[in-house]
Amino acid sequence: MTQPTKQLSFTIVPDDQDEASRIYANFCAVGHTPFDMTLTFCDVRPLSEDDIRSAEASQTVKAPVVARVALPFGVIPGLISALQEQMKAMQDAQAQQAQGWPAGPLH
């Protein structure tokens, strides 16, 4: 006879005790395999004259990869939802802040 399955309800939160460093990226390339989605984060910096000449010839600019994250497909809908929620909150906050500024120059 099988035992009844016990269901747990919990929330996963980041454990910030290890002081993981924050990494800045201003570009994200997205790819996938049959098994997962990969997000490759890069830090694109201003181009030098040599970089510009190289880009004109090759039509590409190489940017240093700062992180590469592989996510199973089951995580993606929640990630998209969380990103949309955060974007809406940020846009609402910016709109509210813009309405609060007085008209005319600020001194």
The 8 nearest C-alpha neighbors of each residue, nearest first, counted from 0:
[[1, 2, 3, 4, 5, 6, 7, 8],
 [2, 0, 3, 4, 5, 6, 7, 8],
 [1, 3, 4, 0, 5, 6, 7, 8],
 [4, 2, 5, 1, 0, 6, 7, 8],
 [3, 5, 2, 6, 1, 7, 0, 8],
 [4, 6, 3, 7, 2, 8, 1, 9],
 [7, 5, 4, 8, 3, 9, 2, 10],
 [8, 6, 9, 5, 4, 10, 11, 3],
 [7, 9, 6, 10, 5, 11, 4, 12],
 [10, 8, 7, 11, 12, 6, 5, 13],
 [9, 11, 12, 8, 7, 13, 14, 77],
 [10, 12, 9, 13, 14, 8, 7, 15],
 [11, 13, 10, 14, 15, 9, 16, 8],
 [14, 12, 15, 11, 16, 10, 17, 19],
 [13, 15, 16, 12, 17, 18, 11, 19],
 [16, 14, 17, 18, 13, 19, 12, 20],
 [15, 17, 18, 14, 19, 13, 20, 12],
 [16, 18, 15, 19, 14, 20, 13, 21],
 [19, 17, 16, 15, 20, 14, 21, 13],
 [20, 18, 17, 21, 15, 16, 22, 14],
 [21, 19, 18, 22, 17, 23, 15, 16],
 [20, 22, 19, 23, 18, 24, 65, 66],
 [21, 23, 20, 24, 65, 66, 19, 42],
 [24, 22, 21, 25, 42, 65, 41, 40],
 [25, 23, 42, 41, 40, 26, 22, 65],
 [24, 26, 42, 43, 41, 23, 27, 40],
 [27, 25, 41, 24, 40, 42, 43, 28],
 [26, 28, 40, 39, 41, 38, 29, 25],
 [27, 29, 39, 38, 40, 30, 26, 41],
 [30, 28, 38, 37, 39, 27, 31, 36],
 [31, 29, 37, 36, 38, 28, 32, 39],
 [30, 32, 36, 37, 35, 33, 29, 34],
 [31, 33, 34, 35, 36, 30, 37, 69],
 [32, 34, 35, 31, 36, 72, 71, 30],
 [35, 33, 32, 71, 72, 36, 31, 70],
 [36, 34, 71, 32, 72, 70, 31, 33],
 [35, 37, 31, 70, 69, 30, 71, 72],
 [38, 36, 69, 30, 68, 31, 29, 70],
 [37, 39, 29, 68, 67, 28, 40, 69],
 [40, 38, 67, 28, 27, 66, 37, 29],
 [39, 41, 27, 66, 24, 65, 26, 64],
 [42, 40, 64, 24, 26, 65, 63, 62],
 [41, 43, 24, 25, 63, 62, 44, 26],
 [44, 42, 62, 41, 25, 26, 45, 63],
 [43, 45, 42, 46, 62, 25, 63, 47],
 [46, 44, 47, 43, 50, 51, 48, 42],
 [47, 45, 50, 51, 44, 48, 49, 43],
 [46, 48, 50, 49, 51, 45, 52, 44],
 [47, 49, 51, 50, 52, 46, 53, 54],
 [50, 48, 52, 47, 51, 53, 46, 54],
 [51, 49, 47, 53, 48, 46, 52, 54],
 [50, 52, 54, 48, 53, 49, 55, 46],
 [53, 51, 55, 49, 54, 50, 48, 56],
 [52, 54, 50, 56, 51, 55, 57, 49],
 [55, 53, 58, 51, 59, 57, 56, 52],
 [56, 54, 52, 58, 53, 57, 51, 59],
 [55, 57, 53, 54, 58, 52, 59, 51],
 [56, 58, 54, 59, 55, 53, 60, 52],
 [59, 57, 54, 55, 56, 60, 53, 51],
 [60, 58, 54, 57, 61, 55, 53, 56],
 [59, 61, 54, 62, 58, 50, 53, 57],
 [60, 62, 59, 63, 43, 54, 50, 64],
 [61, 63, 43, 41, 42, 64, 60, 44],
 [64, 62, 41, 42, 65, 61, 43, 40],
 [63, 65, 41, 66, 40, 62, 42, 39],
 [64, 66, 41, 40, 63, 42, 24, 22],
 [67, 65, 40, 64, 39, 68, 41, 22],
 [66, 68, 39, 38, 40, 69, 37, 65],
 [67, 69, 38, 37, 70, 39, 66, 40],
 [70, 68, 37, 36, 35, 38, 67, 71],
 [71, 69, 36, 35, 37, 72, 68, 74],
 [72, 70, 35, 73, 74, 36, 34, 69],
 [71, 73, 75, 74, 35, 70, 36, 34],
 [72, 74, 71, 75, 76, 77, 70, 35],
 [75, 73, 72, 77, 71, 76, 78, 70],
 [74, 76, 78, 72, 77, 73, 79, 71],
 [77, 75, 79, 78, 74, 80, 73, 72],
 [78, 76, 80, 75, 79, 74, 81, 73],
 [79, 77, 75, 81, 80, 76, 82, 74],
 [80, 78, 82, 76, 77, 81, 75, 83],
 [79, 81, 77, 83, 78, 82, 84, 76],
 [80, 82, 84, 78, 83, 79, 77, 85],
 [83, 81, 85, 79, 84, 80, 86, 78],
 [82, 84, 86, 80, 81, 85, 79, 87],
 [85, 83, 81, 87, 82, 86, 80, 88],
 [84, 86, 88, 82, 87, 83, 89, 81],
 [87, 85, 83, 89, 88, 84, 90, 82],
 [86, 88, 90, 84, 85, 89, 91, 83],
 [87, 89, 85, 91, 86, 90, 92, 84],
 [88, 90, 86, 92, 87, 91, 85, 93],
 [91, 89, 93, 87, 92, 88, 86, 94],
 [90, 92, 94, 88, 93, 89, 87, 95],
 [93, 91, 95, 89, 90, 94, 96, 88],
 [92, 94, 96, 90, 95, 91, 97, 89],
 [95, 93, 97, 91, 96, 92, 90, 98],
 [94, 96, 92, 98, 93, 97, 91, 99],
 [95, 97, 93, 99, 98, 94, 92, 100],
 [98, 96, 94, 99, 95, 100, 93, 92],
 [99, 97, 95, 96, 100, 94, 101, 93],
 [98, 100, 96, 97, 101, 95, 94, 102],
 [101, 99, 97, 98, 102, 96, 103, 105],
 [100, 102, 99, 103, 105, 98, 104, 97],
 [103, 101, 100, 104, 105, 99, 98, 97],
 [102, 104, 101, 105, 100, 106, 99, 97],
 [105, 103, 106, 102, 101, 100, 99, 97],
 [104, 106, 103, 101, 102, 100, 99, 97],
 [105, 104, 103, 101, 102, 100, 99, 97]]
